[in-house]
Amino acid sequence: MSNKLLPFVIVLLIFVAFIVVSVDRDDSSAERLSQMIPRMGNSSAVPSVEVQVSESKKYEANEFVTVAMLELHGKDKELLFKQLTSRRASIFGQLNSLDVTEGDIEQNSVEMRKEWSYDKGTRSLTGYVVCQYFAIKTSSRVTAAAVIAVLSAELDVEINHTTASLKNEAELKREIIHTAGKKALEKATSYAESVGGKLGRVLSVSENGPSGVVYGRSLMGNVLGAKYASFDAAGADNLTAVADSVEIRASIHLVAELLQ
């Protein structure tokens, strides 16, 4: 290459490099500008119908669980355990007369603790306490009340509480949820038709709260508004102290497309 053409080649290369840099800068500026402008079209809000529906139903309870504790105090550990075994057998025998079998009774492990006395900063062992919890399952409210009567007559037994429930509770929960969902669709359809439209696809369905579909259960009957019957049965009407029914609730929030 002659020396006369060299300056021309250098100028040409500088010109090409300037064009490339300018194009890249324009593309970057255009990209930043497009990010700053709000996008339209697909991101625009879809016309929709939102409804909330609650459904509840009360059922007669058909399963009852009474939780109680047998507790003995004494100074001889071995004797206490023997006495606990004997007392447990005696109580189970009385329950068996009510057609409550050992298969209906869930037994927790036996617990033991020490009892102490304190005199002028000195601790002395005075004896031991052994206790055992039982969960007694029955399928009749009358039987549950009879169980309470038997246990409340035993001075070394403390009754914790009795709960009422449903044997097929899971199935009934599903039925209530399905009923609530069906009513939500019917309600949304009515709203859509009231403005001359029709209901499109369901966009979302959730509980009327943080997440999912919710159901609740509360125990009815003469239980002083408590969620379970808890009582000191001495002198009480045991039958009215046991909850007699269970309420299952579902609350649904549904969003669906509104088609015009």
C-alpha positions as CSV (number, residue, x, y, z in Angstrom):
1,M,0.0,0.0,0.0
2,S,1.4,3.4,-1.0
3,N,2.0,6.1,1.6
4,K,-0.5,8.3,-0.3
5,L,-3.4,5.9,0.5
6,L,-2.6,5.3,4.2
7,P,-4.2,8.5,5.5
8,F,-7.3,7.8,3.6
9,V,-7.6,4.3,5.1
10,I,-7.1,5.6,8.6
11,V,-9.9,8.2,8.2
12,L,-12.2,5.5,6.8
13,L,-11.6,3.2,9.7
14,I,-12.3,6.0,12.2
15,F,-15.6,6.8,10.4
16,V,-16.8,3.2,10.5
17,A,-16.0,2.9,14.2
18,F,-17.9,6.0,14.9
19,I,-21.0,4.7,13.1
20,V,-20.9,1.4,15.0
21,V,-20.7,3.2,18.4
22,S,-23.5,5.5,17.5
23,V,-25.8,2.6,16.5
24,D,-25.1,0.7,19.8
25,R,-25.8,3.9,21.8
26,D,-29.1,4.5,19.9
27,D,-30.2,0.9,20.6
28,S,-29.4,1.2,24.3
29,S,-31.3,4.4,24.6
30,A,-34.3,3.0,22.8
31,E,-34.3,-0.1,25.1
32,R,-34.2,2.1,28.2
33,L,-36.9,4.3,26.8
34,S,-39.1,1.2,26.1
35,Q,-38.6,0.1,29.7
36,M,-39.8,3.5,31.0
37,I,-43.0,3.5,28.9
38,P,-45.9,1.4,30.5
39,R,-46.8,-1.6,28.3
40,M,-50.4,-1.9,27.1
41,G,-52.3,-4.7,25.5
42,N,-51.9,-8.1,27.3
43,S,-51.1,-6.4,30.6
44,S,-54.3,-4.4,30.8
45,A,-56.9,-5.5,33.4
46,V,-59.3,-8.3,32.4
47,P,-63.0,-7.5,33.1
48,S,-64.0,-9.8,35.9
49,V,-66.6,-10.6,38.5
50,E,-65.6,-11.2,42.1
51,V,-67.9,-12.8,44.7
52,Q,-67.7,-14.2,48.2
53,V,-69.9,-17.0,49.5
54,S,-70.2,-18.7,52.9
55,E,-71.8,-22.0,53.5
56,S,-72.4,-23.8,56.8
57,K,-74.3,-26.8,58.1
58,K,-74.8,-28.3,61.5
59,Y,-74.7,-32.0,62.0
60,E,-75.6,-34.2,65.0
61,A,-72.4,-35.4,66.6
62,N,-71.7,-39.1,66.5
63,E,-68.3,-39.4,68.1
64,F,-67.3,-38.3,71.6
65,V,-63.9,-38.3,73.3
66,T,-63.5,-37.8,77.0
67,V,-60.0,-37.0,78.3
68,A,-59.3,-37.8,82.0
69,M,-56.3,-38.3,84.3
70,L,-55.8,-40.9,87.0
71,E,-53.4,-39.6,89.7
72,L,-52.0,-41.2,92.9
73,H,-49.8,-39.9,95.6
74,G,-47.5,-42.0,98.0
75,K,-44.1,-42.6,99.4
76,D,-43.4,-46.0,97.9
77,K,-42.8,-46.0,94.1
78,E,-43.3,-49.7,93.5
79,L,-46.5,-49.6,95.6
80,L,-47.8,-46.6,93.7
81,F,-47.4,-48.4,90.3
82,K,-49.2,-51.5,91.6
83,Q,-52.0,-49.3,93.0
84,L,-52.2,-47.5,89.6
85,T,-52.5,-50.8,87.8
86,S,-55.3,-51.9,90.2
87,R,-57.2,-48.6,90.0
88,R,-57.0,-48.6,86.2
89,A,-58.4,-52.1,86.0
90,S,-61.2,-51.1,88.3
91,I,-62.1,-48.1,86.3
92,F,-61.9,-49.9,83.0
93,G,-64.2,-52.6,84.4
94,Q,-66.8,-50.0,85.2
95,L,-66.5,-48.5,81.7
96,N,-66.8,-52.0,80.2
97,S,-70.3,-52.2,81.8
98,L,-71.2,-49.2,79.5
99,D,-70.0,-51.2,76.5
100,V,-66.8,-49.2,76.3
101,T,-64.0,-51.7,75.5
102,E,-60.2,-51.3,76.0
103,G,-60.0,-50.7,72.2
104,D,-62.1,-47.6,72.8
105,I,-59.6,-46.3,75.3
106,E,-56.3,-44.7,74.3
107,Q,-53.7,-44.8,77.2
108,N,-50.7,-42.5,77.5
109,S,-47.5,-43.5,79.2
110,V,-47.4,-43.4,83.0
111,E,-45.7,-40.3,84.3
112,M,-44.0,-40.0,87.7
113,R,-42.6,-37.0,89.6
114,K,-41.2,-36.4,93.0
115,E,-42.8,-34.3,95.8
116,W,-40.6,-32.1,98.0
117,S,-40.9,-30.1,101.1
118,Y,-38.7,-27.1,102.0
119,D,-37.7,-26.0,105.5
120,K,-35.2,-23.2,106.0
121,G,-33.7,-23.7,102.6
122,T,-33.4,-27.5,103.0
123,R,-35.2,-29.7,100.5
124,S,-36.6,-33.0,101.6
125,L,-38.2,-35.8,99.5
126,T,-41.8,-36.4,100.8
127,G,-43.1,-38.8,98.2
128,Y,-44.0,-39.5,94.6
129,V,-46.9,-38.8,92.2
130,V,-47.8,-41.2,89.4
131,C,-50.4,-40.2,86.8
132,Q,-51.7,-41.5,83.5
133,Y,-54.0,-39.8,80.9
134,F,-56.8,-41.6,79.1
135,A,-58.8,-40.7,76.0
136,I,-62.2,-42.6,76.0
137,K,-64.0,-42.7,72.7
138,T,-67.8,-43.3,72.5
139,S,-70.3,-43.1,69.7
140,S,-73.3,-42.0,71.8
141,R,-73.9,-38.7,73.6
142,V,-75.8,-40.7,76.3
143,T,-72.8,-43.1,76.7
144,A,-70.4,-40.1,76.9
145,A,-72.5,-38.7,79.7
146,A,-72.5,-42.0,81.5
147,V,-68.7,-42.2,81.2
148,I,-68.5,-38.7,82.8
149,A,-70.7,-39.9,85.7
150,V,-68.5,-42.9,86.3
151,L,-65.2,-40.9,86.2
152,S,-66.5,-38.0,88.3
153,A,-67.3,-40.4,91.2
154,E,-63.7,-41.5,91.4
155,L,-61.7,-39.2,93.8
156,D,-58.4,-39.9,92.1
157,V,-59.6,-39.1,88.6
158,E,-59.7,-35.6,87.1
159,I,-61.8,-35.0,83.9
160,N,-60.1,-32.7,81.5
161,H,-62.7,-32.3,78.7
162,T,-65.1,-34.0,76.3
163,T,-65.1,-33.1,72.6
164,A,-67.8,-33.9,70.1
165,S,-67.0,-34.7,66.4
166,L,-68.1,-36.5,63.3
167,K,-66.9,-39.9,62.2
168,N,-67.1,-38.9,58.5
169,E,-66.0,-35.3,59.1
170,A,-63.6,-35.2,56.1
171,E,-66.3,-36.2,53.7
172,L,-68.7,-33.7,55.0
173,K,-66.1,-30.9,54.8
174,R,-65.7,-31.7,51.1
175,E,-69.4,-31.6,50.6
176,I,-69.7,-28.1,52.2
177,I,-66.8,-26.8,50.2
178,H,-68.3,-28.1,47.0
179,T,-71.7,-26.6,47.8
180,A,-70.0,-23.2,48.6
181,G,-68.1,-23.3,45.3
182,K,-71.3,-24.1,43.3
183,K,-73.1,-21.2,44.9
184,A,-70.2,-18.9,44.2
185,L,-70.4,-19.8,40.5
186,E,-74.2,-19.3,40.5
187,K,-73.8,-15.9,42.2
188,A,-71.0,-14.8,39.8
189,T,-73.2,-15.9,36.8
190,S,-76.1,-13.8,38.0
191,Y,-74.0,-10.7,38.4
192,A,-72.5,-11.2,34.9
193,E,-76.0,-11.6,33.3
194,S,-77.3,-8.6,35.2
195,V,-75.1,-6.3,33.1
196,G,-75.8,-8.1,29.8
197,G,-72.7,-10.3,29.9
198,K,-71.8,-13.9,30.7
199,L,-69.3,-15.6,32.9
200,G,-66.0,-16.7,31.4
201,R,-63.3,-18.9,32.9
202,V,-62.6,-18.9,36.6
203,L,-59.4,-16.9,37.3
204,S,-58.9,-17.8,40.9
205,V,-60.7,-19.3,43.9
206,S,-59.5,-19.1,47.5
207,E,-60.7,-18.9,51.0
208,N,-62.1,-15.6,52.2
209,G,-58.8,-14.9,53.9
210,P,-55.1,-15.5,53.5
211,S,-55.0,-18.7,51.4
212,G,-56.9,-21.8,50.3
213,V,-60.5,-22.8,51.1
214,V,-61.3,-22.6,54.8
215,Y,-63.8,-24.6,56.9
216,G,-64.5,-24.2,60.6
217,R,-65.9,-26.4,63.3
218,S,-67.7,-25.3,66.4
219,L,-69.5,-27.4,69.0
220,M,-73.1,-26.6,69.9
221,G,-75.3,-27.5,72.8
222,N,-75.3,-26.4,76.4
223,V,-71.6,-25.9,76.8
224,L,-71.5,-22.2,77.8
225,G,-70.3,-21.2,74.4
226,A,-67.1,-23.1,74.7
227,K,-65.5,-25.0,71.8
228,Y,-65.6,-28.1,73.9
229,A,-67.4,-29.2,77.0
230,S,-65.1,-28.8,80.0
231,F,-66.5,-29.4,83.4
232,D,-66.2,-30.6,87.0
233,A,-69.0,-33.0,86.8
234,A,-69.9,-33.1,90.5
235,G,-73.6,-32.1,90.8
236,A,-73.8,-31.3,87.0
237,D,-76.2,-32.5,84.4
238,N,-73.7,-34.7,82.5
239,L,-75.9,-35.0,79.4
240,T,-76.3,-31.3,78.9
241,A,-72.6,-30.8,79.5
242,V,-71.8,-32.8,76.4
243,A,-71.9,-30.9,73.1
244,D,-74.6,-32.4,70.8
245,S,-73.7,-31.2,67.3
246,V,-70.9,-30.0,65.0
247,E,-71.1,-27.1,62.5
248,I,-68.9,-27.2,59.4
249,R,-68.3,-23.9,57.5
250,A,-66.7,-23.0,54.2
251,S,-66.0,-19.4,52.9
252,I,-65.0,-18.9,49.3
253,H,-63.7,-16.0,47.3
254,L,-64.1,-16.5,43.5
255,V,-62.9,-14.4,40.6
256,A,-64.0,-15.1,37.0
257,E,-63.9,-13.4,33.6
258,L,-66.7,-11.1,32.6
259,L,-67.5,-11.6,28.8
260,Q,-69.5,-9.0,27.0
